[in-house]
Amino acid sequence: EIPTLLTRYIIIGARNLGREVFSLATQCEGYGSEWDVAGFLDDKPDALRGKGLPVGVLGSAEEWNPAPDERFVCALGDPEHKSRYVRMIQEKGGVFGRLIHPSCIVNHGVQVGEGSILYNHCVVSNQVRVGDHVTLQSFSVLGHDSVVGDFSHLSAYTFLGGGVVLKNRVTTGTRATVLPNVTVNQGATIGASALVVRNVDPGCTVFGIPATNLS
């Protein structure tokens, strides 16, 4: 749900992904009228120097004290780093919002958790559950009844067949495909353009067609 009038969004991470998330936010419903982006949290104060953005780095996540009118999103690609900084802000009382680009197609019965970010032209089919602090990059497709666990990061053009389960902290490379009813266990990585035809063990890295374990 879009926050109330004058809510300030703050993006954790001002590097490459952070700049993308800022641009995505400016295209979302309510931007500039119901809420705005106040800036970024990053431990590098000059991270945005020369990037031409209208907002800058406000401080570091370690030093920031959340205010009641603030909502946060975390623009870090690595699930371990993301979870660390999310917990850091939550422990200080910070509340996370979500960003869903208006070009996304979201079908009936979909659940999207707090802090999740859906880039442009994603398709989310019926009864899909997207966990907390998940990133779906552009043109990703989630088949019916699939599940994406907390802190997972799906790169552009990822495809999940119906009934796929990604456990927490899964990462997919660009154009990764997971066939229907396959489970990818916690902390696994699926390489770019890989075709996953069977369950993936926790913490494994798989590549290729069909995908095989390289870890």
RORO-498419 format. One line per 4 residues: number of its first residue (from 1); for each residue x, y, z of C-alpha. Coordinates in steps of 0.05 Angstrom, whole numbers. Example, Ala and Ser with C-alpha at 12.3 -4.5 7.8 and 13.67 -1.06 7.14 Angstrom:
// RORO-498419
1 = 246,-90,156; 273,-21,143
This chain:
// RORO-498419
1 = 0,0,0; 26,69,-18; 45,108,45; 9,171,68
5 = 21,242,43; 92,270,52; 123,202,67; 197,202,52
9 = 228,142,18; 301,129,33; 342,80,-9; 395,39,25
13 = 454,35,-23; 474,90,-71; 515,49,-120; 492,21,-187
17 = 430,-15,-163; 411,44,-119; 410,91,-178; 366,43,-216
21 = 318,39,-158; 314,114,-153; 294,120,-226; 243,64,-217
25 = 214,100,-157; 203,164,-196; 159,125,-245; 115,93,-192
29 = 45,114,-174; 41,171,-124; 113,196,-133; 116,271,-123
33 = 44,276,-98; 37,226,-42; 109,209,-27; 179,228,-49
37 = 250,201,-47; 291,238,5; 358,208,-13; 405,150,0
41 = 441,116,57; 512,96,40; 579,93,75; 611,129,16
45 = 588,202,20; 609,218,-52; 579,155,-83; 533,197,-128
49 = 583,250,-148; 575,265,-223; 514,220,-231; 464,277,-241
53 = 412,255,-190; 370,308,-154; 381,276,-86; 444,254,-51
57 = 473,212,5; 441,230,72; 489,190,115; 506,118,130
61 = 457,64,152; 499,53,214; 488,124,237; 417,136,212
65 = 359,141,262; 293,127,226; 236,177,233; 161,160,233
69 = 150,191,165; 204,150,131; 199,86,91; 260,47,68
73 = 278,2,9; 344,-35,5; 380,-31,-63; 435,-82,-50
77 = 440,-143,-96; 476,-191,-50; 425,-225,-5; 472,-229,55
81 = 490,-156,52; 417,-137,41; 393,-177,101; 447,-146,145
85 = 427,-74,128; 352,-88,131; 360,-117,201; 402,-57,221
89 = 347,-8,203; 291,-52,231; 326,-57,298; 323,19,302
93 = 249,20,287; 252,32,212; 194,10,168; 203,-15,97
97 = 157,1,39; 154,-32,-30; 161,-8,-101; 122,-38,-159
101 = 131,-7,-228; 64,9,-261; 82,-32,-323; 82,-96,-282
105 = 25,-145,-292; 3,-173,-225; -53,-225,-227; -104,-245,-174
109 = -83,-273,-107; -12,-247,-109; 24,-228,-44; 84,-181,-45
113 = 123,-173,19; 150,-110,51; 213,-80,22; 205,-116,-45
117 = 221,-82,-111; 189,-102,-177; 222,-71,-238; 188,-53,-303
121 = 149,-105,-344; 151,-162,-294; 93,-212,-299; 69,-244,-235
125 = 16,-298,-246; -40,-321,-201; -30,-340,-128; 44,-324,-128
129 = 78,-306,-62; 136,-258,-65; 171,-254,3; 201,-195,39
133 = 258,-154,10; 258,-190,-57; 282,-156,-121; 252,-176,-188
137 = 290,-142,-244; 260,-123,-312; 219,-173,-352; 220,-228,-300
141 = 162,-277,-304; 135,-316,-244; 88,-373,-261; 24,-390,-223
145 = 31,-414,-151; 106,-400,-149; 141,-376,-86; 201,-330,-80
149 = 233,-329,-11; 257,-270,29; 319,-232,7; 321,-266,-61
153 = 348,-228,-122; 322,-246,-191; 360,-215,-249; 327,-191,-313
157 = 288,-241,-355; 286,-294,-301; 230,-345,-314; 198,-389,-261
161 = 149,-442,-284; 85,-456,-245; 94,-483,-175; 169,-466,-170
165 = 194,-453,-100; 255,-409,-88; 274,-411,-15; 304,-351,21
169 = 366,-315,-7; 366,-346,-76; 401,-308,-133; 387,-318,-207
173 = 429,-293,-265; 401,-259,-327; 354,-304,-367; 355,-361,-317
177 = 297,-410,-326; 269,-457,-273; 221,-510,-298; 154,-522,-263
181 = 150,-552,-193; 225,-548,-181; 251,-525,-113; 314,-483,-107
185 = 338,-486,-35; 364,-431,9; 425,-391,-11; 432,-424,-80
189 = 455,-386,-142; 430,-400,-212; 476,-376,-267; 458,-333,-326
193 = 418,-370,-380; 417,-434,-339; 360,-483,-347; 342,-515,-280
197 = 306,-581,-289; 314,-611,-219; 317,-589,-147; 378,-548,-126
201 = 412,-562,-59; 422,-506,-7; 481,-461,-22; 497,-492,-89
205 = 516,-454,-153; 489,-484,-218; 503,-465,-290; 488,-492,-359
209 = 434,-528,-399; 413,-569,-362; 440,-535,-300; 494,-573,-262
213 = 527,-560,-196; 593,-522,-198; 600,-507,-124
